[in-house]
Amino acid sequence: MLRCSELGLTFEDLDNMTVGMVYDMLIEKSNDHEKYPYIATQNDIEKFFK
């Protein structure tokens, strides 16, 4: 519940979420400060999925 409070989630929010969704939000929050050396372009994405 502490982590949910840190994310600003209410009980109403949690009624519509799974535990996995909350975990995903926590992981994304912890990655917010990371600096990535390369950001993919549209061309990179097209090469990856073709």
C-alpha positions in Angstrom: 0.0 0.0 0.0 2.9 2.3 0.7 4.2 1.9 -2.9 0.7 2.5 -4.3 0.5 5.7 -2.2 3.9 6.8 -3.6 2.5 6.3 -7.1 -0.6 8.3 -6.2 -3.0 5.4 -6.7 -6.4 5.5 -4.9 -8.5 2.5 -3.9 -10.7 3.2 -6.8 -7.7 3.0 -9.1 -6.7 -0.3 -7.6 -10.1 -1.8 -8.2 -9.5 -1.6 -11.9 -5.8 -2.8 -11.8 -4.0 -6.1 -11.4 -1.0 -6.6 -9.2 1.1 -6.9 -12.4 0.0 -3.5 -13.6 1.1 -1.9 -10.3 4.5 -3.7 -10.5 4.9 -2.4 -14.1 4.2 1.2 -12.8 6.8 0.8 -10.1 9.4 -0.5 -12.5 8.7 2.4 -14.9 9.0 4.9 -12.1 12.3 3.4 -11.0 13.6 3.7 -14.6 12.6 7.4 -15.0 16.0 8.6 -14.0 18.0 6.3 -16.3 19.9 7.7 -19.3 19.9 5.5 -22.3 22.8 5.9 -24.8 20.7 5.3 -27.9 17.1 6.0 -28.7 15.5 3.9 -31.4 14.3 5.6 -34.6 11.4 4.5 -36.7 13.9 2.9 -39.1 15.3 0.8 -36.2 11.8 -0.4 -35.3 10.9 -1.3 -38.8 14.1 -3.3 -39.2 13.3 -5.1 -35.9 9.8 -6.1 -36.8 10.4 -7.1 -40.5 
